[in-house]
Amino acid sequence: MINPNPTEPRDFVARRLDGAVESDAQFTFEARFYEKMPNRKIRCKLCPRQCIVDDKERGYCGVRENRGGTCYTLVHSRVCAAHIDPIEKKPLFHYLPGTTAFSIATAGCNVNCRFCQNYDVSQSRPEEIPADYISPHHAAEVALQYNCPTIAFTYGEPVVFAEYVMDTADAAHAAGVSSIVVSNGYIEHDSLTQAYGKVDAVKIDLKAFRESYYAKVVVGQLKPVLESLVTLRKMDKWTEIVYLVVPTLNDDDAGFRGLAAWIKTNLGADVPLHFTQFHPGYLLKNLPITPVPTLERAKAIADAEGLHYVYIGNVPGHPAQNTWCPHCRKLLVERVGFAASQMLIRKDSTCPWCRHAIPGIWHA
């Protein structure tokens, strides 16, 4: 069953359609981002790994397979998690606050973060986790049924199910439903412009501001993620950034300062930045929860660098979860947990007191 209660924890039990599991053929579509090579090899062009894959083999993500020289995605419409979540849980704070998103995922990921909260989805192959067929059109219908103005591609990594993202975003728009991706941003430029160009907002997890961290902790690269953020900015795509602060690994002041300065210079001072609290799990169970004073120090540094909207996440009740006008400092959006309890921004996206423009998508 789809879980309509956003307060219940996700258990990743698959949704059953008509009481039966669909055959694998239902989920297999030719991929859109690859090139054919001699001897029935293919080169995947989806992400910076650019995996060269032999016949009957798969790329790093485990969900794209070479069959006789043709690359197939094995996860189109193969949904292994489906829930109704507050948009603030993504987290997106400047995008339709107080609304819900029909949140869906497939198996697979193109990195392997040692702290991944959803590793049972992201690090599984499609055949290793229960899933069901939810077509793009049916996803849009479910969003309408549950009064969700948005479909969110989340939990796993939308990069690896880009074709499903594209088709579902098209179906959603036709039904009057928006779509967002919650992504690591580790994607090639052409894939990003084509796939994420179809969605309405993007949340990027910027894991750290050092290549060494990406190499050791993420099993990826920083540079392509920064390039993705710049590209999204040029596309005028609403984007928010989350930085998970992991004690002893990416919690130094120099890193916070460099990150904030880079964002201001390359993306602008109005891009929301969320510093979120780490909780031990997966392959990083030996580290403590991020101390709240560390998060507050990170926010203070980013504020001092001139960013206008810096938040603290995973700390319920903290005042830095609210949105304040950077001009008159009045409270604009009050949040309690994963809910927006008060939203005062005017229909024209301005502060009701000083009329300062507040960037974001505030009203449907």
GICOR-V776433 format. One record per run of one state. SS is the DSSP state (helix for helix, strand for strand, loop for the rest). FROM is the first residue (numbers start at 1). TO is the last residue. If there is no record, write none. Layout:
ss=(SS & SS)
from=(FROM & FROM)
to=(TO & TO)
This chain:
ss=(loop & strand & loop & strand & loop & strand & loop & helix & loop & strand & loop & strand & loop & helix & loop & strand & loop & strand & loop & strand & loop & strand & loop & strand & loop & strand & loop & strand & helix & loop & strand & loop & strand & loop & helix & loop & helix & loop & strand & loop & helix & loop & strand & loop & helix & loop & strand & loop & helix & loop & strand & loop & helix & loop & helix & loop & strand & loop & helix & loop & strand & loop & strand & loop & strand & loop & helix & loop & strand & loop & helix & loop & strand & loop & strand & loop & strand & loop & strand & loop & strand & loop & strand & loop)
from=(1 & 3 & 4 & 17 & 18 & 20 & 21 & 24 & 28 & 29 & 31 & 34 & 37 & 38 & 41 & 42 & 45 & 52 & 54 & 58 & 59 & 64 & 68 & 70 & 74 & 78 & 80 & 81 & 87 & 90 & 95 & 96 & 100 & 106 & 119 & 123 & 126 & 129 & 132 & 134 & 136 & 146 & 150 & 154 & 158 & 175 & 178 & 184 & 189 & 199 & 201 & 206 & 211 & 219 & 223 & 235 & 238 & 246 & 253 & 267 & 273 & 278 & 281 & 282 & 284 & 285 & 292 & 305 & 310 & 314 & 319 & 322 & 323 & 325 & 331 & 337 & 339 & 344 & 350 & 351 & 357 & 358 & 361 & 362)
to=(2 & 3 & 16 & 17 & 19 & 20 & 23 & 27 & 28 & 30 & 33 & 36 & 37 & 40 & 41 & 44 & 51 & 53 & 57 & 58 & 63 & 67 & 69 & 73 & 77 & 79 & 80 & 86 & 89 & 94 & 95 & 99 & 105 & 118 & 122 & 125 & 128 & 131 & 133 & 135 & 145 & 149 & 153 & 157 & 174 & 177 & 183 & 188 & 198 & 200 & 205 & 210 & 218 & 222 & 234 & 237 & 245 & 252 & 266 & 272 & 277 & 280 & 281 & 283 & 284 & 291 & 304 & 309 & 313 & 318 & 321 & 322 & 324 & 330 & 336 & 338 & 343 & 349 & 350 & 356 & 357 & 360 & 361 & 364)
